Structures are given as structure tokens and as C-alpha cells.
Amino acid sequence: MMGKFFRKSASDSKPKTMEQAAVYKEKEEFKDAHWVLKNASAKQFYEFHLDMEDFPNIKIQNISGIEETGLTFENDTISGIPVTNNMYHLDVQFYHIHDQKQIETKKIQLFVNADPKDLWKNIPSDTNAAFYKSEEDSFKGSFSDKKIVVASKRGRSHAHEGKFREDDFSVNNLPEDWNIVSVSDGAGSAAAAREGSRLATATISQFFNSREIVGEIENNINQMYASGSSDKEQTDAERNIKNILSESVLHVYQTLEKTAAENALSVSDLHATLIFTLLKKFSFGYVILSFGVGDCPINLINPDFSEVKLLNQMDVGEFSGGTRFITMKEIFNDHVASRFRITCVDDFSYLVLMTDGIYDPKFLTENKLEDTESWKSLFEDFAGNNDDRTKADFINDEKIDEQLLIWSDFWSRGNHDDRTLAIIY
């Protein structure tokens, strides 16, 4: 009996030793495995999954030192937003499933790059300077039976030198349920461009804040879209509307010219682009009157996102000389009528106006402005699909104006211009 018992005990001890050897070997292999974590960037969302497929018997309990990075570890995944740039030395604490009491350590490194935004200075502009303007501005409100949000932010290139935000915008509810939104991009090379853009948007808004003027436009629109109107009546009505729109932009030019003279400036010191849309909902649909001079687009997106229309003529050139400004007398020629569009649609999902500070980094080229996939990407970006995980929520929109301003601070290498974005939704 004793012999049999002894032999059984001996045979039992052999596999146990083999098991310990196997456990030890697997632990050492895991320690020796060369892990390279992808680099993180400060203030940008980071996620890295530790691949444990080759080590089915190894379980990571914790990563010591992860707290100081600003990241967390869960389900074999490191994620979060790192606080600051540094080289972090981390200890992976792990155990073998057949030896759970023995906690071992594997060393790894995580390199966090500096946030490129932190390399730019943010110098306040001079509050005592002529035509002082705040460094950012935003607005939210109603626009016909829809809503509107606008965000305008000084670009990094201006902030770095303590210069002003050159962009501007204006939103106004007009008589007879009309609405207007205007956006302007002041030319960086013009001495008082910041005032040019402010004055251009404010003046166009004031021009149409007249019951008589919008009433005249409305009479002609009803004539244009009346079922019994002849071709001649429709053509005459369209011409009448465009004549009023021509008067409005000429009035802007004259106001800028007068302001320049009163301040011992030339009108070119106020160089600024200008886009605007007048909108009203009629029984037969939304009528949108649009105008543009310069390189800022106006886009209309249909309800199911299957079509995007550009509602203005873009003045773009290979060089900056391709841009035109509302301060240039030569735009008021026989071709000025081609700058106005009259659009009527049953409904739309978004109407968007923007300066090139948004359009350059997000669309890259002018021909992408009517590409639905490019617009879908932009709205995915608004939904948080970006490096900063910033969102502009058009559904739960209580803070949409604040959110859009924060979103507008996105990083895009080489694109540091002022950014203004107006969205009717």
C-alpha cells in the first residue's frame, strides 16, 4: 500500500514541476516581448489596445504610473486625453492565470508629443486701438422657422502677434418675417480690415431692415412664383429683385468709402469680402436670396443630404490676387447681376456660410464644396469625430454657440486664419 501511494505521489509531483516551468517561461516571454506604444499628443484623444493574443494565460491587472499621464487603463486598452508632453515610464503589473497571487512587472514607455497649439502665443489685441474688436464672437437664435448658430474666432497667426480678428458677421430678423445673415473676411494686408468686415456686415443688415424694401422684394417674388405669371413677368420680377440687391451692395461700398474718408484712410484699407443670404418661408417654399464677393462660400444642403448647392460665385485665384473685395469699384459693372442668386426649395437641412479659415482646412479645394461626401465628413467632425473630440450638437443645442466656438479652435497644420462659420438648421 505504501509503495503504491509513494509511486502515485511521485508521478503527481512531476507534472506540477513542469507546470511551474511553463508558467515561468510564459511570464518571461511576456516580459521580453517588445512593445512599442504609438506616440500620443497632449490634449488629443488617445487610444491604444495592448494585443494579448499571443499570451492567453497572462492577465494585466494594472498599469502603474498611468494616472500621471491623464490616461486610464481598462480591458487591455489605454485611452483618454494626455495632459502634457513627456516621456512616461510605466509598469505593467500582470499575473499568470495559474499563479494569480504572484504579481510581476513589465516596463513600457509612452511618449506624449507637445500640443502644437501650445507653441503659438495668444497675445491679446490692443483694447485702446481704433476699431477694437473682440477676439471671438458667437450667436444663436431663430431664423425663420429654423435656428441659426454663428461662431467667429481669431486665427492663431493673428493671436501670435497680438493682431485683431479680421472676420465679422451679422444676423438680423427683418420686417415681414424676413431674415438676413452676412459674413465677411477682412483682408489681412489691409490696415483697417477689421472695421471693413464689421461695417460691411452691419450695413447690409441695416439696408434690408426696411418694411418698404423687403415689401418690394416680396411683391416681385410672388410675381416670379405665381402660377399665372408669364415668362416676361417672371423675368421682369427677377430683374427687379436683382436691382434691389445691387443697390444694397453699392450702398455697402459707398458706406465704406465714406468711412475711409472720415478716418483719413483709403477705401482699400477697409478691404473685406462679403457674403449674405436673405431668407423667408413662403407657402410655396423657402426663398433664399444670396450674394457673394470674395472667396467665402454659401452652401445649401437638401433634407436627405443627397445634394449640396453652392449659392454664390466664388472669387478664387491661384494667388491671393484672385480674391475680390466689396471695396473694389470694378465689381459694380455689367456682370454684378451674376453675383446674385434666387433659390426656392421646399425644405433644406442646413444652410452654411463660412470664411476660408474653415473652408481651406476642411474642404481643401473649391470643387469639394458641392461634394456630399466632404460635407458628410464635416458633420461627422461636428459629431466629435476629430482629434480633440469636440462636438457641436445640433439636436441638444442649448450650448451650440459655445460648442461651435470651441470646435472652431481645431488644429490644421498651415491653416491659422480667422474662422467664421454660420449654420442655419
Steps between C-alpha positions, in 0.01 A plus 500: 500500500776737597690430181203564281426825685861614465511429128173693444637796697821500296312496170283789624799718585653480153220678309483761773865589441439508125204729554710737708765499227237578237355783711848645556581474127177676397559778751855556373385497136241766584765711680736471203237580235592831334204733528504835320210723598401747231585858595228712656446876465419726792135610520396262221301182552722191510414132484731199480400136539760265650490186288492199736417236239846340524469483881164335576606408856629843598264759651589865554377617838604864482747745343685689771573866421218534246319754723762770451458485121131585525412166336314197636543126451208261458435180299859491370455850357676826588279799418420859586645847443864543614562813702852604403791395281756270663668159484312281747651179646216266590486167686262237364393291801390153392445144619475152350156338526662192662689712754268788578655601833839581346488849341785571256605822324579583137641842410366703204541858380246751369610814321253791497570769240441865579168648392592711192243758616718567807787613277291800387475811715159647578567871542194718567428770243526865605174610663598866451559470125261652247228257386568261788324165460462202734711195424196277463126537465204268471123507458205263513135570431207442271507545125156473335359172637854361536795577730834666439839480670809706414853479641786734410850450642832680456754285318826384657712703259332820625498388865874422484572865414225661707311610188123528461235260379430620146184289444152617595131411468152638554162329553169685493128424508348742247144627443240269340670183637812544289842411644854588399844361588820652366864395536816689409872426494718808534821494296797443731714742299251789537565737791137522621358178357343417837279809464435426132356158584295634794361788296425283194292251700325763714418724202347226284291393799377858559419556131242221498357595841230693315137400456491684168805322353410145610139568395617587150714186484206290618261641238748404229554153646125437500499613137790268416341192652132571426347222292340743255808715433629522144867445417542877454340574839727247667810639328404858593439400860840326520672808354322727751620284791857499373487878456407540868780261598741702282393818681572332834859404420569837336374660822754288692779621270394864542485464879853354505623777268347766730647337815845488338484873416385591854792308651772618258521150349478373146208268424754219439599528870152354569531209251254226592307224329122473547244222476140516614170318475149641537245233580124469542263207510207535259202270446685361193838450674807675640628783284871569547662807345879477503801710405874457519815691425826336603595144589238415766238238407125472565374140485151352510458135600176322413296307763643152435860624448504370141572838340703808590475824302742793499283813506759760408774578254842438655788734421797270535832518327831320504636794698337728756444750218216275386285615792264791448373736770183702551733805511594457131307735268557270201260234629209742443498442127264338247579157647400580859155343441673160460604522867139477618306174523131444567434148629168342597483161674227306685738440790867461591703349782780758528592836350867577568711814458871494581829682456807335349638436850247214513476413132874470429579233764168313476443498121851570360373587151204694361362199307445311828241760607225317310625152591254328736769268645710801606198650674415171671859494631456852636183406687670187637770740620230707674377176661840456669691299241814713538830498691370734772171308545321836490132499403242742368168333581221624272237291682571573869596852403470702822873581484550472124658849478761418767562157345552639150753754630696223673476277192631790287832484686590175317861444397586491130862533403560810288143629548502769767264763356195651673203261495135594467219251449123567484258206484122518456343168598 
